Amino acid sequence: MRLFFITSLLCLTLPSFAQQEPTHIVDSTGAVYWRKSQPVYLFISDSPAGEDAKRLKSERTPQYAEPFYLDTEGVNYIRSREAVDPETMRVIPDTEVMFEIYADGIPPVSKASFAYDGQYRGEKIYYDKQVTVTLESEDNLTGVSRLMYRINDGEYVEYSEPLVIDSIRDINLEYYAVDKVGNEEEHKSSRFLVDLDMPFSDLTVNGITDDNIVSLSSKMYLQAYDSTSGISAVYYKYDDQDFVKYSGKGLNISSLQEGRHSITYYSTDNVGNEEKPTTFEFYLDRSAPLMVADVLGDRFIVGDEIYFSGRTKLKLTAVDNKVGVKEIMFAIDDEEFVPYEKPFYLPSVAGIHRIKYYSVDNLNNSTADSKKSRYLGQGGYEEFKHNVNKFYVDLAGPLVDHAILNHSFVRDDTLFIGPQTQIKFSGRDSESGLNRFAYSFKEDVGEQSYEEPFAITNEKDGFYTLQYFGYDNVNNRNVSEFSFYYDGTLPEVFTQFNTGSVEGSKIPTYPITSGLFLSATDLKSGIKSLTYNLDGSAFVPYRGLITGFQKGKHEMTIRAVDYLNNVREETIEFKIK
């Protein structure tokens, strides 16, 4: 009796980390499992050991038989039509001789599971400081030979126990399994980030002294930062109160009493990392300065009326024992308040006059505010009554002031103006009357006459001090000045398409899927607005990537305006293909 033998030809090129994969196995019961993708050759021999075996060939279907492939996943049969009794050599009808061989062409299926304390799913998956990854694989027929993995393009190694990841930030985990006949699973991957960073929060206080003294007009803000999973929430508390969630707006200190206080704050990120609380101590100054008015010169009291000569001046004094006095303001009768700098002459016009005054400390606590709070409707100022019973020689120049009418701003106590800014002078003289104004830069010689509000042009960017002079009708002169930074530089405009241009075109040409980014900078004043129009349409605000261009040639005008109304316009041409 001749025996049939099955063999295969196997030639694979394997990665350096892999071992030579088997094409088949024989289990403990003697069952043969064959990799379905491998060819099969049949040999026949009359020896149980297969000696002098001869390879079988097919005359009817040589194109499918040399070699042939197992067609059915699982059990396949090599069979005779009818069996022959090995002792009597008689044919046994309706009985086949069947040789079983099991085809395995399905690779294992692997999966990864994650154990963690905190997770956040945004554009990426974030885990807290440590994540444990467990890999599992199943194979329904021959079983799993090995499960392989690698991290961030490293070498593949065989998986043996759960992976604890606590020192790598950006993870790309790749893995696959191989069954016992060499079927290799398609490689899988999982990308995630391990958040190893603590969030950080910061307190900003606008309006504070070197001794950490603040007032009700001071502004406090909290800002938190996290470079990985992002900020979840910020919490704060005053003194021994309970922590509350920060709303993102300025902190309210109006409920605090005058005196020493503390604010404690911390932040948490989206995977639960919690910052160590930080405490800032400060003193809340709710008190305005104390004020005194002293009369310098002759005076005569009759009942409740006081009479002064033309030589009399009024001296105003303000005292603040915490942060010092920032300014004293006063007004005579119904005129506008002006800064107090030194004792001033009282009005010389006959009748009763009212001098109103208030003071402000360096944290903007004002006696005017305190008056309003206690005596609602009385105007928010101290008041001094003055009665003049005769005229006298005019010895003082007019009081002068200035106003910035438009296109200006103050940053860090510095006034910024530009070529569009209008400057106006004003003044008064209660005796002979105001006659005219003149002005000059502090470094210049001579004066320029002032007729109406004017703008400064043709000056280089930089710091300047402008002096201005008020003359009364008897040519008494008073002088004042103010400093500013002059910014006449136009903003700069930048454009950037998010795709490359098509080569060989006379004008820049981009594919129809292109989008356009716009940006502008202004080093001194900052950008107030950025608008554009397309092909002569109305200007619209720039709000982000511009897309949806139609095919053809286009013209776009970009307009950038800074906070001093300096305007830069640039026009670009491009084509969409």
KEDO-64884 format. One record per residue (C-alpha): residue number from 0; x, y, z. Coordinates in Angstrom, 3 decimals. Each point is the difference from the previous one (the first is absolute). Layout:
N
{NUM, {X, Y, Z}}
...
***
This chain:
577
{0, {0.000, 0.000, 0.000}}
{1, {1.383, 3.380, -0.959}}
{2, {-0.178, 3.009, 2.381}}
{3, {-0.616, 3.644, -0.860}}
{4, {2.218, 2.746, 1.502}}
{5, {-0.666, 3.711, 0.072}}
{6, {2.789, 2.573, -0.046}}
{7, {0.392, 3.669, -0.825}}
{8, {2.544, 2.419, -1.358}}
{9, {0.465, 3.031, 2.268}}
{10, {2.132, 3.031, -0.826}}
{11, {-0.607, 3.182, 2.071}}
{12, {2.045, 3.096, 0.711}}
{13, {-0.540, 0.909, 3.690}}
{14, {0.902, 3.149, 2.050}}
{15, {3.108, -0.242, 2.143}}
{16, {-2.066, -0.342, 3.192}}
{17, {-2.122, -2.895, -1.297}}
{18, {0.715, -3.678, 0.045}}
{19, {-0.561, -2.375, -2.927}}
{20, {-3.741, -0.673, -0.051}}
{21, {-1.248, -3.650, -0.334}}
{22, {-2.338, -0.874, -2.813}}
{23, {-1.687, -2.813, 1.931}}
{24, {-0.205, -1.740, 3.345}}
{25, {-1.059, -3.441, 1.230}}
{26, {-1.847, 0.023, 3.289}}
{27, {0.052, -2.634, 2.735}}
{28, {-2.762, -2.026, -1.721}}
{29, {1.928, -0.121, -3.267}}
{30, {-2.261, 2.530, -1.756}}
{31, {1.773, 2.070, -2.650}}
{32, {-0.600, 3.773, -0.153}}
{33, {1.141, 1.760, -3.155}}
{34, {0.422, 3.687, -0.812}}
{35, {-2.667, 0.498, -2.628}}
{36, {2.091, 2.379, -2.097}}
{37, {2.821, -2.561, -0.439}}
{38, {0.186, -2.328, -3.061}}
{39, {-0.490, -3.755, 0.378}}
{40, {1.885, -2.766, -1.871}}
{41, {-1.018, -3.686, 0.193}}
{42, {2.471, -2.844, 0.142}}
{43, {-0.680, -3.781, -0.063}}
{44, {2.117, -2.694, 1.571}}
{45, {-0.362, -3.714, 0.903}}
{46, {1.999, 0.544, 3.174}}
{47, {-1.417, 1.315, 3.286}}
{48, {3.140, 2.133, 0.289}}
{49, {-0.595, 1.496, -3.416}}
{50, {3.173, -1.339, -1.534}}
{51, {0.345, 0.258, -3.740}}
{52, {-3.191, 2.148, -0.120}}
{53, {-1.186, 1.121, -3.421}}
{54, {-1.759, 3.265, -0.573}}
{55, {-3.514, -0.243, -1.395}}
{56, {-1.016, 1.996, -3.032}}
{57, {-3.409, 0.702, -1.513}}
{58, {-0.600, -0.692, -3.642}}
{59, {-3.492, 1.499, -0.077}}
{60, {0.602, 3.244, 1.949}}
{61, {3.742, 0.674, 0.145}}
{62, {-0.593, 3.763, 0.172}}
{63, {-1.690, -0.407, 3.406}}
{64, {1.920, -2.948, 1.376}}
{65, {3.692, 0.883, -0.182}}
{66, {-0.244, 1.210, 2.651}}
{67, {-3.543, 0.087, 1.253}}
{68, {-1.514, 1.967, 2.901}}
{69, {-2.464, -0.998, 2.663}}
{70, {-3.298, 1.632, -0.827}}
{71, {-1.938, -0.217, 3.260}}
{72, {0.718, 1.688, 3.310}}
{73, {0.113, -2.764, 2.629}}
{74, {-0.113, -3.707, -0.886}}
{75, {0.893, -1.131, -3.581}}
{76, {0.147, -3.614, -1.271}}
{77, {2.320, -1.922, -2.288}}
{78, {-2.048, -3.087, -0.867}}
{79, {-0.422, -3.096, -2.167}}
{80, {-3.261, -0.821, -1.706}}
{81, {-0.485, -3.389, 1.746}}
{82, {1.864, -1.698, 2.810}}
{83, {1.993, -3.306, -0.392}}
{84, {0.222, -2.496, 2.839}}
{85, {3.760, -0.146, 0.836}}
{86, {-0.245, -3.747, 0.811}}
{87, {-2.309, -1.379, -2.704}}
{88, {0.712, 2.747, -2.577}}
{89, {-3.668, 0.061, -0.773}}
{90, {-1.674, 3.287, -0.951}}
{91, {-2.476, 1.238, 2.555}}
{92, {-2.683, 1.879, -1.895}}
{93, {-1.359, 3.358, 1.176}}
{94, {2.866, 0.412, 2.444}}
{95, {2.707, 2.626, -0.542}}
{96, {3.506, 0.136, 1.378}}
{97, {0.374, 3.553, 1.407}}
{98, {3.165, 1.791, 1.099}}
{99, {-0.837, 3.151, 2.051}}
{100, {2.060, 3.176, -0.235}}
{101, {-1.051, 3.258, 1.661}}
{102, {0.487, 3.260, -1.908}}
{103, {0.612, 3.143, 2.081}}
{104, {-0.002, 3.221, -1.984}}
{105, {-1.464, 2.374, 2.600}}
{106, {2.533, 1.953, 2.105}}
{107, {-0.524, 0.659, 3.710}}
{108, {-1.979, 3.016, 1.243}}
{109, {1.664, 2.259, 2.567}}
{110, {-1.288, 2.853, 2.109}}
{111, {1.379, 2.516, 2.504}}
{112, {-1.715, 1.069, 3.224}}
{113, {0.996, 2.919, 2.210}}
{114, {-0.077, 0.482, 3.778}}
{115, {0.296, 3.570, 1.279}}
{116, {-1.164, 2.454, 2.652}}
{117, {-0.802, 2.885, -2.346}}
{118, {-0.778, 0.258, -3.714}}
{119, {-0.936, 2.844, -2.332}}
{120, {-1.073, -0.355, -3.625}}
{121, {0.578, 3.140, -2.024}}
{122, {1.708, 0.101, -3.365}}
{123, {2.225, -2.676, 1.538}}
{124, {-0.383, -2.455, 2.888}}
{125, {1.710, 1.101, 3.214}}
{126, {0.668, -2.055, 3.129}}
{127, {1.251, 1.134, 3.360}}
{128, {3.525, -0.620, 1.278}}
{129, {-0.161, -3.818, -0.385}}
{130, {-1.898, -2.331, -2.306}}
{131, {0.162, -3.808, -0.043}}
{132, {-0.509, -1.656, -3.406}}
{133, {-1.040, -3.652, -0.186}}
{134, {0.265, -1.825, -3.345}}
{135, {-2.107, -3.086, -0.762}}
{136, {-0.199, -2.246, -3.083}}
{137, {-2.216, -2.903, -1.040}}
{138, {0.210, -2.555, -2.826}}
{139, {-2.889, -2.373, -0.635}}
{140, {1.881, -2.922, -1.590}}
{141, {3.717, -0.541, 0.593}}
{142, {0.412, 2.480, 2.830}}
{143, {2.304, 3.001, 0.503}}
{144, {3.719, -0.578, -0.407}}
{145, {1.115, 3.392, 1.264}}
{146, {-1.242, 3.589, 0.502}}
{147, {2.429, 2.776, -1.047}}
{148, {0.036, 3.749, 0.729}}
{149, {2.168, 3.068, -0.314}}
{150, {-0.143, 3.610, 1.247}}
{151, {0.844, 3.074, -2.112}}
{152, {1.780, -1.799, -2.889}}
{153, {2.180, -2.080, 2.325}}
{154, {0.819, -3.660, -0.527}}
{155, {-2.859, -2.499, 0.245}}
{156, {0.175, -2.121, 3.140}}
{157, {-2.171, -2.859, 1.179}}
{158, {-2.783, 0.959, 2.411}}
{159, {0.095, -1.779, 3.354}}
{160, {-1.663, 2.265, 2.566}}
{161, {-2.023, 3.248, 0.187}}
{162, {1.899, 3.136, -1.042}}
{163, {0.261, 2.776, 2.602}}
{164, {0.639, 3.346, -1.756}}
{165, {0.937, 2.859, 2.321}}
{166, {3.039, 1.726, -1.497}}
{167, {-0.778, 0.499, -3.696}}
{168, {-2.201, 2.877, -1.088}}
{169, {-1.059, -0.778, -3.599}}
{170, {-0.749, -3.699, -0.627}}
{171, {-0.575, -1.926, -3.225}}
{172, {-0.578, -3.624, 0.987}}
{173, {0.075, -2.567, -2.850}}
{174, {-0.765, -3.709, 0.464}}
{175, {-0.906, -3.199, -1.838}}
{176, {-0.241, -3.759, 0.619}}
{177, {1.151, -3.117, -1.934}}
{178, {-1.733, -3.380, 0.208}}
{179, {1.725, -3.403, 0.157}}
{180, {0.045, -0.515, -3.759}}
{181, {1.430, 3.474, -0.714}}
{182, {-3.131, 2.023, -0.849}}
{183, {0.913, 3.564, 0.991}}
{184, {-2.637, 2.493, 1.082}}
{185, {-0.130, 3.396, -1.689}}
{186, {1.898, 2.424, 2.207}}
{187, {-2.139, 2.175, 2.270}}
{188, {0.872, 3.254, 1.730}}
{189, {-1.250, 2.254, 2.736}}
{190, {1.202, 3.591, 0.393}}
{191, {-0.444, 1.885, 3.272}}
{192, {1.737, 2.433, 2.327}}
{193, {0.933, -0.406, 3.643}}
{194, {-0.374, 3.328, 1.813}}
{195, {3.130, 0.253, 2.129}}
{196, {-0.374, 3.746, 0.634}}
{197, {-1.717, 1.826, 2.824}}
{198, {-2.171, 2.954, -1.021}}
{199, {1.168, 3.473, 1.009}}
{200, {-2.103, 2.997, 0.999}}
{201, {1.033, 3.616, 0.464}}
{202, {-1.559, 3.016, 1.701}}
{203, {0.174, 3.397, -1.694}}
{204, {-0.754, 3.152, 1.999}}
{205, {-0.396, 3.364, -1.732}}
{206, {0.221, 2.813, 2.530}}
{207, {2.302, -1.143, 2.787}}
{208, {2.881, 1.578, 1.965}}
{209, {3.385, -1.498, 0.820}}
{210, {-1.401, -0.836, 3.446}}
{211, {-2.853, -2.046, -1.532}}
{212, {-2.658, 2.610, 0.782}}
{213, {-3.072, 0.000, -2.257}}
{214, {-3.241, 1.953, -0.148}}
{215, {-3.537, -0.632, -1.206}}
{216, {1.002, 1.378, -3.397}}
{217, {2.806, -2.549, -0.349}}
{218, {-0.612, -2.841, -2.455}}
{219, {0.913, -3.631, 0.776}}
{220, {-0.004, -2.779, -2.577}}
{221, {0.939, -3.693, 0.022}}
{222, {1.530, -1.668, -3.025}}
{223, {0.805, -3.720, -0.217}}
{224, {2.217, -1.892, -2.429}}
{225, {0.444, -3.678, -0.902}}
{226, {2.059, -1.127, -2.971}}
{227, {-1.476, -3.491, -0.352}}
{228, {-3.631, -0.934, 0.737}}
{229, {-1.071, 3.601, 0.744}}
{230, {-1.568, 1.786, 2.959}}
{231, {-3.191, -1.422, 1.483}}
{232, {-0.685, 2.575, 2.740}}
{233, {1.580, 2.625, 2.271}}
{234, {-1.010, 0.379, 3.666}}
{235, {0.644, 2.766, 2.514}}
{236, {-0.995, 1.177, 3.454}}
{237, {0.481, 3.077, 2.182}}
{238, {1.438, -0.482, 3.476}}
{239, {-1.693, -3.008, 1.683}}
{240, {-2.991, -0.169, -2.332}}
{241, {-0.841, -3.074, -2.099}}
{242, {1.511, -0.438, -3.450}}
{243, {-2.219, 1.081, -2.888}}
{244, {0.404, -0.496, -3.744}}
{245, {1.494, 2.959, -1.884}}
{246, {-2.355, 1.347, -2.671}}
{247, {2.692, 1.473, -2.210}}
{248, {-0.936, 3.601, 0.788}}
{249, {1.685, 2.391, 2.416}}
{250, {0.033, -0.962, 3.681}}
{251, {-2.439, 1.942, 2.181}}
{252, {1.507, 1.417, 3.210}}
{253, {-2.791, 2.439, 0.842}}
{254, {-1.334, -2.269, 2.776}}
{255, {3.304, 0.094, 1.911}}
{256, {0.570, 2.347, 2.918}}
{257, {2.952, 2.358, 0.099}}
{258, {3.095, -1.750, 1.299}}
{259, {2.189, -3.003, -0.711}}
{260, {-1.295, -2.893, -2.104}}
{261, {1.238, -2.954, -2.020}}
{262, {-1.106, -1.695, -3.201}}
{263, {0.818, -3.690, -0.553}}
{264, {-0.387, -1.541, -3.447}}
{265, {0.794, -3.113, -2.021}}
{266, {-0.978, -1.660, -3.284}}
{267, {-0.793, -3.508, -1.267}}
{268, {0.535, -1.410, -3.470}}
{269, {-2.306, -2.221, -2.044}}
{270, {1.458, -3.275, 1.273}}
{271, {-0.164, 0.986, 3.682}}
{272, {3.532, 1.247, 0.648}}
{273, {-0.361, 2.596, 2.761}}
{274, {2.350, 2.906, 0.594}}
{275, {1.309, 0.698, 3.501}}
{276, {-1.930, 3.037, 1.386}}
{277, {1.751, 3.398, -0.025}}
{278, {-0.793, 2.745, 2.533}}
{279, {0.403, 3.743, -0.587}}
{280, {-0.354, 2.422, 2.917}}
{281, {-1.083, 3.618, -0.439}}
{282, {-1.384, 2.986, 1.862}}
{283, {-3.328, 1.491, -1.148}}
{284, {-0.017, 3.795, 0.292}}
{285, {-3.571, 1.275, -0.198}}
{286, {0.740, 3.463, 1.507}}
{287, {0.355, 3.214, -1.991}}
{288, {2.516, 2.714, 0.976}}
{289, {-0.795, 2.648, 2.645}}
{290, {-0.261, 3.595, -1.289}}
{291, {0.567, 3.452, 1.523}}
{292, {-0.458, 3.449, -1.595}}
{293, {2.114, 2.895, 1.341}}
{294, {-0.329, 3.703, -0.896}}
{295, {3.309, 1.774, -0.649}}
{296, {-0.210, 3.831, 0.279}}
{297, {-2.455, 2.601, 1.282}}
{298, {-3.439, -0.945, 1.063}}
{299, {-2.785, 1.548, 1.983}}
{300, {-2.944, -1.902, 1.512}}
{301, {-3.445, 1.533, 0.533}}
{302, {-2.563, -2.527, 1.080}}
{303, {0.169, -2.887, -2.466}}
{304, {1.554, 2.099, -2.814}}
{305, {3.769, 0.198, -0.640}}
{306, {1.578, 2.950, -1.884}}
{307, {3.414, -0.288, -1.764}}
{308, {2.369, 2.396, -1.643}}
{309, {1.471, -0.513, -3.432}}
{310, {3.158, -1.456, 1.539}}
{311, {-1.803, -2.935, 1.619}}
{312, {0.637, -3.583, -1.125}}
{313, {-1.565, -3.303, 0.928}}
{314, {2.224, -2.941, 0.954}}
{315, {-1.325, -3.553, -0.258}}
{316, {1.643, -2.849, 1.892}}
{317, {-0.755, -3.740, -0.190}}
{318, {1.487, -2.743, 2.192}}
{319, {-0.127, -3.796, -0.474}}
{320, {1.946, -2.162, 2.449}}
{321, {-0.113, -3.175, -2.083}}
{322, {0.803, 0.536, -3.665}}
{323, {0.448, 3.774, -0.339}}
{324, {-1.897, 2.642, -1.944}}
{325, {-0.151, -0.282, -3.767}}
{326, {-1.739, 3.293, -0.829}}
{327, {-2.142, 2.834, 1.304}}
{328, {-2.692, 1.408, -2.278}}
{329, {-1.890, 3.232, 0.444}}
{330, {-2.548, 2.120, -1.838}}
{331, {-1.152, 3.563, 0.442}}
{332, {-3.718, 0.618, -0.262}}
{333, {-1.454, -1.996, -2.913}}
{334, {3.201, -0.511, -1.964}}
{335, {1.691, -3.312, -0.659}}
{336, {2.232, -1.639, 2.573}}
{337, {3.731, 0.536, -0.538}}
{338, {3.063, -1.433, 1.786}}
{339, {1.233, 1.841, 3.075}}
{340, {3.740, 0.635, -0.020}}
{341, {0.566, 2.939, 2.376}}
{342, {-1.964, 2.684, 1.926}}
{343, {-2.142, 2.022, -2.400}}
{344, {-1.567, 3.437, -0.018}}
{345, {-3.679, 0.143, 0.825}}
{346, {-2.421, 1.618, -2.466}}
{347, {0.030, 3.784, -0.192}}
{348, {-3.520, 0.415, -1.366}}
{349, {-2.409, 1.429, 2.542}}
{350, {-2.476, -2.442, 1.507}}
{351, {-0.104, -3.414, 1.635}}
{352, {2.208, -2.660, -1.550}}
{353, {0.285, -3.723, 0.716}}
{354, {3.274, -1.861, -0.214}}
{355, {-0.576, -3.767, -0.274}}
{356, {2.809, -2.459, 0.527}}
{357, {0.755, -3.670, 0.587}}
{358, {3.063, -2.252, 0.163}}
{359, {0.915, -3.460, -1.280}}
{360, {2.615, -2.359, 1.477}}
{361, {2.387, -2.171, -2.034}}
{362, {-2.528, -2.839, -0.059}}
{363, {-2.768, 2.315, -1.280}}
{364, {-1.907, 0.237, 3.303}}
{365, {-1.667, 3.397, -0.281}}
{366, {-1.524, 2.380, 2.534}}
{367, {-2.573, 0.718, -2.692}}
{368, {-1.118, -3.647, 0.049}}
{369, {-0.228, -0.023, 3.789}}
{370, {-2.109, 3.146, -0.010}}
{371, {-2.358, -1.447, -2.553}}
{372, {-0.470, -3.133, 2.011}}
{373, {-0.847, 1.906, 3.194}}
{374, {-1.778, 3.056, -1.375}}
{375, {-1.695, -1.124, -3.180}}
{376, {-0.769, 2.933, -2.268}}
{377, {2.492, 2.475, 1.510}}
{378, {2.431, -0.264, -2.923}}
{379, {2.832, -2.039, 1.459}}
{380, {2.349, 2.816, 1.073}}
{381, {0.978, 2.295, 2.844}}
{382, {-1.151, 3.600, -0.353}}
{383, {1.460, 3.331, 1.073}}
{384, {-1.952, 3.314, -0.259}}
{385, {1.767, 3.222, -0.990}}
{386, {-1.429, 3.572, -0.130}}
{387, {1.815, 2.816, -1.866}}
{388, {-1.001, 3.614, 0.721}}
{389, {2.309, 1.861, -2.340}}
{390, {2.048, -0.302, -3.195}}
{391, {3.770, -0.114, 0.023}}
{392, {2.938, 0.000, -2.449}}
{393, {0.264, -3.215, -2.016}}
{394, {3.293, -1.672, 1.002}}
{395, {-0.498, -3.576, -1.193}}
{396, {0.010, -1.633, -3.381}}
{397, {-2.890, -2.166, -1.228}}
{398, {-0.561, -3.585, 1.023}}
{399, {0.673, -2.307, -2.952}}
{400, {-0.887, -3.539, -0.831}}
{401, {0.091, -2.336, -2.968}}
{402, {-2.135, -2.799, -1.377}}
{403, {0.708, -2.878, -2.366}}
{404, {-3.097, -0.147, -2.197}}
{405, {0.365, -3.326, -1.838}}
{406, {2.181, -2.951, -1.016}}
{407, {2.086, -0.364, 3.130}}
{408, {0.482, -2.396, 2.869}}
{409, {1.962, -0.316, 3.235}}
{410, {2.147, -3.021, 0.759}}
{411, {2.229, -0.361, 3.065}}
{412, {-0.619, 3.682, 0.868}}
{413, {1.229, 1.056, -3.462}}
{414, {-2.224, 1.945, -2.403}}
{415, {0.211, -1.208, -3.638}}
{416, {-1.054, 2.260, -2.891}}
{417, {0.456, -0.062, -3.766}}
{418, {-0.427, 2.087, -3.179}}
{419, {-3.812, -0.259, 0.266}}
{420, {-0.150, 1.229, 3.600}}
{421, {-1.467, 3.454, 0.643}}
{422, {1.375, 2.121, 2.888}}
{423, {-2.115, 2.745, 1.513}}
{424, {1.027, 2.712, 2.460}}
{425, {-2.403, 1.663, 2.384}}
{426, {0.340, 2.456, 2.828}}
{427, {-1.557, 2.767, 1.953}}
{428, {0.952, 3.251, 1.625}}
{429, {-2.471, 1.324, 2.541}}
{430, {1.548, 3.453, 0.055}}
{431, {1.017, 1.647, -3.273}}
{432, {-1.069, -2.995, -2.073}}
{433, {1.711, -2.541, -2.236}}
{434, {1.548, 1.410, -3.190}}
{435, {1.879, -2.712, -1.914}}
{436, {2.013, -3.254, 0.088}}
{437, {3.400, -1.004, -1.363}}
{438, {1.987, -3.211, 0.164}}
{439, {3.382, -1.591, -0.758}}
{440, {1.892, -3.199, 0.583}}
{441, {2.086, 0.207, 3.146}}
{442, {3.290, -0.285, -1.890}}
{443, {-0.933, 2.659, -2.617}}
{444, {0.600, 3.730, 0.078}}
{445, {-2.944, 2.295, -0.730}}
{446, {-3.774, -0.483, 0.092}}
{447, {-2.710, -0.842, -2.511}}
{448, {-3.367, 1.716, 0.148}}
{449, {-3.035, -2.133, 0.820}}
{450, {-3.243, 0.697, -1.851}}
{451, {-1.972, -3.243, 0.124}}
{452, {0.487, -3.696, 0.832}}
{453, {2.968, -1.372, -1.945}}
{454, {1.864, -3.222, -0.747}}
{455, {3.739, -0.649, 0.176}}
{456, {1.504, -1.185, -3.274}}
{457, {3.434, -0.529, -1.541}}
{458, {1.517, -1.063, 3.316}}
{459, {2.049, -3.102, 0.597}}
{460, {-1.346, -2.671, 2.348}}
{461, {1.090, 0.573, 3.584}}
{462, {-0.654, 1.767, 3.286}}
{463, {-0.774, 3.756, -0.003}}
{464, {-0.981, 2.682, 2.466}}
{465, {-2.277, 2.759, -1.301}}
{466, {-0.117, 3.296, 1.853}}
{467, {-2.889, 2.389, -0.465}}
{468, {-0.493, 3.563, 1.154}}
{469, {-3.108, 1.970, 0.878}}
{470, {0.025, 3.816, -0.169}}
{471, {-2.601, 2.285, 1.557}}
{472, {-1.012, 3.414, -1.277}}
{473, {2.743, 1.740, 1.970}}
{474, {2.585, -2.524, -1.274}}
{475, {0.397, -1.956, 3.199}}
{476, {1.165, -3.470, -1.042}}
{477, {-0.523, -3.415, 1.525}}
{478, {1.704, -3.150, -1.290}}
{479, {-0.798, -3.688, 0.180}}
{480, {1.231, -3.115, -1.732}}
{481, {-0.750, -3.634, -0.626}}
{482, {2.057, -2.922, -1.287}}
{483, {-0.930, -2.688, -2.475}}
{484, {1.330, -2.626, -2.338}}
{485, {-0.516, 0.825, -3.693}}
{486, {-0.714, -2.999, -2.274}}
{487, {-0.354, 0.804, -3.689}}
{488, {1.085, -3.385, -1.304}}
{489, {-2.608, -1.869, -2.027}}
{490, {-0.855, -3.595, 0.839}}
{491, {1.531, -2.828, -2.003}}
{492, {-2.201, -2.472, -1.872}}
{493, {0.843, -3.644, -0.670}}
{494, {-1.714, -2.585, -2.220}}
{495, {0.554, -3.756, -0.182}}
{496, {-1.735, -2.659, -2.071}}
{497, {-0.235, -3.430, 1.649}}
{498, {1.158, -1.742, -3.199}}
{499, {2.901, 0.541, -2.361}}
{500, {-0.424, 1.922, -3.226}}
{501, {-0.054, -1.587, -3.434}}
{502, {3.315, 0.448, -1.781}}
{503, {0.309, 1.789, -3.317}}
{504, {-2.775, 2.565, 0.498}}
{505, {0.460, 3.737, -0.534}}
{506, {-1.999, 0.771, 3.102}}
{507, {-0.153, -2.244, 3.092}}
{508, {-2.356, -2.892, -0.758}}
{509, {-1.471, -2.375, 2.570}}
{510, {-2.269, -3.058, -0.090}}
{511, {-3.704, 0.434, 0.641}}
{512, {0.334, -1.679, 3.407}}
{513, {2.300, 2.792, 1.217}}
{514, {-0.731, 2.263, 2.945}}
{515, {1.527, 3.366, 0.854}}
{516, {1.211, 1.160, 3.416}}
{517, {0.267, 3.747, 0.745}}
{518, {1.907, 1.638, 2.827}}
{519, {1.284, 3.409, 0.987}}
{520, {2.390, 1.420, 2.560}}
{521, {0.594, 3.384, 1.510}}
{522, {2.973, 0.102, 2.336}}
{523, {-1.062, 3.015, 2.044}}
{524, {-3.770, 0.549, -0.046}}
{525, {-1.357, -3.439, -0.854}}
{526, {-2.557, -1.024, -2.610}}
{527, {-3.546, 1.293, 0.513}}
{528, {-1.622, -1.562, -3.072}}
{529, {0.890, -2.167, -3.007}}
{530, {-2.438, 0.005, -2.940}}
{531, {0.103, -0.964, -3.652}}
{532, {-2.018, 0.136, -3.192}}
{533, {0.023, -2.378, -2.938}}
{534, {-0.341, 1.197, -3.581}}
{535, {-1.396, 3.407, 0.990}}
{536, {-2.610, -1.221, 2.471}}
{537, {-0.624, 1.692, 3.351}}
{538, {2.646, -0.337, 2.701}}
{539, {-0.759, -2.700, 2.570}}
{540, {1.819, -0.884, 3.249}}
{541, {2.619, -2.752, -0.192}}
{542, {-1.107, -2.846, 2.325}}
{543, {2.237, -2.896, -1.024}}
{544, {1.031, -2.130, -2.981}}
{545, {-1.638, 1.302, -3.228}}
{546, {-1.182, -2.817, -2.281}}
{547, {-2.499, -0.636, -2.778}}
{548, {1.800, 1.993, -2.748}}
{549, {-1.487, -0.383, -3.466}}
{550, {2.156, -0.932, -2.978}}
{551, {1.622, 2.898, -1.792}}
{552, {1.982, 3.157, 0.750}}
{553, {-0.675, 1.919, 3.216}}
{554, {1.061, 3.269, 1.607}}
{555, {-0.137, 0.452, 3.769}}
{556, {0.616, 3.170, 2.011}}
{557, {1.008, -0.415, 3.635}}
{558, {-0.430, 2.901, 2.417}}
{559, {1.669, 0.070, 3.452}}
{560, {-0.772, 2.789, 2.476}}
{561, {1.896, 0.539, 3.252}}
{562, {-1.375, 1.605, 3.170}}
{563, {1.208, 3.434, -1.148}}
{564, {-1.895, -0.335, -3.303}}
{565, {3.162, -0.482, -2.041}}
{566, {-1.250, -1.889, -3.062}}
{567, {1.914, -2.363, -2.283}}
{568, {-1.621, -1.350, -3.165}}
{569, {1.615, -2.636, -2.213}}
{570, {-1.391, -1.653, -3.113}}
{571, {0.946, -3.456, -1.242}}
{572, {-0.849, -1.810, -3.225}}
{573, {-0.278, -3.752, -0.329}}
{574, {-1.663, -2.647, -2.109}}
{575, {-1.939, -3.085, 1.035}}
{576, {0.451, -3.005, -2.276}}
***
